[in-house]
Amino acid sequence: MKRILFPSLILLSILFTSCKKEEGVGGMATIKGKIWMKEYTGGVLIDQYFAPDHDVFIIYGEGNTYYDDKISTSYDGSYEFRYLRPGRYKIFTYTKHEITGNLSPEIRSVEISGKKDVIVLDDITVKD
């Protein structure tokens, strides 16, 4: 009986300690927010509004530099990444430099700690 019980306990302990799930889809948490657009012409602000159909990206974990998923904002500038597991994430979108027109990322780091968390980020302001 001891020959069966001891290996079974070791196997169970290995299974339970190796089941930590990494960041990504498969959970019940959500990260959401809105994109605020500022339009410039010749360095002068001409309009501002919540940006429809603007690309927003998510990176799962800390070690990655390439995005894992991409969505477009709704008509009201809102975006939502659903079904996420607890962990660290980066949300980013691109903004134009007012003078050069070069694109640069606007990045927000966020951590989901609970299985059903709903994280609402502050508006991300971008320029066009």
Backbone torsions as a table, in degrees:
resi	resn	phi	psi	omega
1	MET	NA	-40.5	178.7
2	LYS	-64.1	-31.4	-179.5
3	ARG	-65.9	-30.6	-179.1
4	ILE	-89.1	-39.4	-175.7
5	LEU	-66.2	-46.9	-177.3
6	PHE	-62.7	-50.8	177.4
7	PRO	-62.8	-32.8	178.5
8	SER	-66.1	-41.2	177.7
9	LEU	-65.4	-39.4	177.8
10	ILE	-63.8	-45.1	179.7
11	LEU	-61.6	-43.6	178.3
12	LEU	-63.9	-40.8	179.6
13	SER	-66.4	-36.5	177.0
14	ILE	-65.5	-43.0	-179.8
15	LEU	-62.4	-43.9	-177.3
16	PHE	-73.4	-30.3	-179.8
17	THR	-83.7	-19.2	-178.4
18	SER	-98.8	9.7	-176.1
19	CYS	-96.5	15.0	177.8
20	LYS	-68.0	121.8	-178.1
21	LYS	-89.2	140.1	179.8
22	GLU	-83.2	169.4	178.6
23	GLU	-56.7	151.6	177.4
24	GLY	136.4	-168.2	-178.8
25	VAL	-76.3	158.4	-179.9
26	GLY	121.0	0.9	-179.3
27	GLY	-112.7	-158.4	-177.5
28	MET	-126.3	10.1	-178.0
29	ALA	-92.5	164.2	-176.3
30	THR	-138.4	142.4	168.9
31	ILE	-120.8	128.9	180.0
32	LYS	-145.1	166.3	-179.7
33	GLY	179.3	-164.2	179.9
34	LYS	-138.2	154.4	176.0
35	ILE	-108.5	125.3	178.8
36	TRP	-104.8	120.3	-176.9
37	MET	-99.2	135.5	171.7
38	LYS	-119.7	119.8	179.8
39	GLU	-97.5	130.9	179.6
40	TYR	-120.9	146.8	170.1
41	THR	-133.8	119.6	-178.8
42	GLY	59.4	33.3	179.0
43	GLY	81.3	2.9	-179.5
44	VAL	-107.7	129.1	178.0
45	LEU	-68.6	121.7	-179.5
46	ILE	-109.1	-23.2	-179.5
47	ASP	-163.1	156.7	173.8
48	GLN	-150.8	142.8	-172.8
49	TYR	-169.9	166.6	172.1
50	PHE	-74.4	127.7	-168.2
51	ALA	-82.0	114.7	173.4
52	PRO	-80.6	151.4	173.7
53	ASP	54.1	44.4	178.4
54	HIS	-108.6	133.2	-177.2
55	ASP	-72.9	133.7	176.6
56	VAL	-128.8	137.1	-173.8
57	PHE	-118.7	156.2	175.8
58	ILE	-132.3	140.0	175.2
59	ILE	-115.8	127.8	178.5
60	TYR	-87.2	125.5	176.8
61	GLY	83.8	-177.6	-175.8
62	GLU	-102.2	-24.7	-173.1
63	GLY	-82.8	-11.1	-177.1
64	ASN	-86.4	149.8	173.4
65	THR	-119.2	-11.9	178.8
66	TYR	-102.1	143.5	-176.1
67	TYR	-70.6	151.5	-179.9
68	ASP	-99.7	-26.3	-179.7
69	ASP	-153.7	156.1	-179.1
70	LYS	-141.0	139.2	173.7
71	ILE	-135.5	166.0	174.5
72	SER	-108.5	147.4	179.5
73	THR	-69.6	156.6	177.4
74	SER	-78.2	-177.9	-179.5
75	TYR	-57.8	-25.7	-177.7
76	ASP	-101.1	14.6	177.9
77	GLY	80.9	6.4	-176.7
78	SER	-88.8	149.5	175.2
79	TYR	-136.2	159.7	-178.8
80	GLU	-156.2	123.2	172.9
81	PHE	-104.5	115.7	-175.0
82	ARG	-111.6	169.9	175.2
83	TYR	62.5	43.8	-179.2
84	LEU	-100.0	151.5	175.1
85	ARG	-89.7	161.3	173.1
86	PRO	-59.1	144.3	179.2
87	GLY	151.9	-168.8	-178.5
88	ARG	-102.0	141.0	-178.0
89	TYR	-138.8	158.5	170.9
90	LYS	-124.9	129.8	175.0
91	ILE	-108.2	133.4	177.1
92	PHE	-149.8	159.2	174.4
93	THR	-145.3	173.0	-177.6
94	TYR	-107.7	145.8	177.0
95	THR	-129.3	151.0	179.4
96	LYS	-93.3	141.1	172.5
97	HIS	-72.0	134.2	-174.8
98	GLU	-56.8	-39.2	-174.1
99	ILE	-95.5	-50.8	-175.0
100	THR	-81.6	-25.4	-177.2
101	GLY	80.6	0.9	178.2
102	ASN	-69.0	146.9	177.8
103	LEU	-88.1	141.2	173.8
104	SER	-140.6	150.5	-177.3
105	PRO	-79.6	143.8	168.4
106	GLU	-107.1	111.8	-170.5
107	ILE	-113.9	138.3	173.1
108	ARG	-125.6	126.9	175.8
109	SER	-94.8	140.7	-177.7
110	VAL	-146.8	148.4	177.0
111	GLU	-123.0	130.9	173.7
112	ILE	-98.4	122.3	-178.6
113	SER	-105.8	-28.8	-179.8
114	GLY	-106.0	154.2	-176.2
115	LYS	-63.1	-31.3	-176.4
116	LYS	-115.9	23.0	-179.1
117	ASP	-60.5	145.7	169.3
118	VAL	-121.9	107.3	-178.4
119	ILE	-96.5	123.0	177.5
120	VAL	-108.4	112.5	179.6
121	LEU	-81.6	153.1	171.4
122	ASP	-62.1	156.1	178.8
123	ASP	-56.8	139.8	174.6
124	ILE	-98.4	120.2	-179.3
125	THR	-92.0	129.6	177.3
126	VAL	-126.4	160.1	-179.5
127	LYS	-118.4	146.1	175.7
128	ASP	-133.9	NA	NA
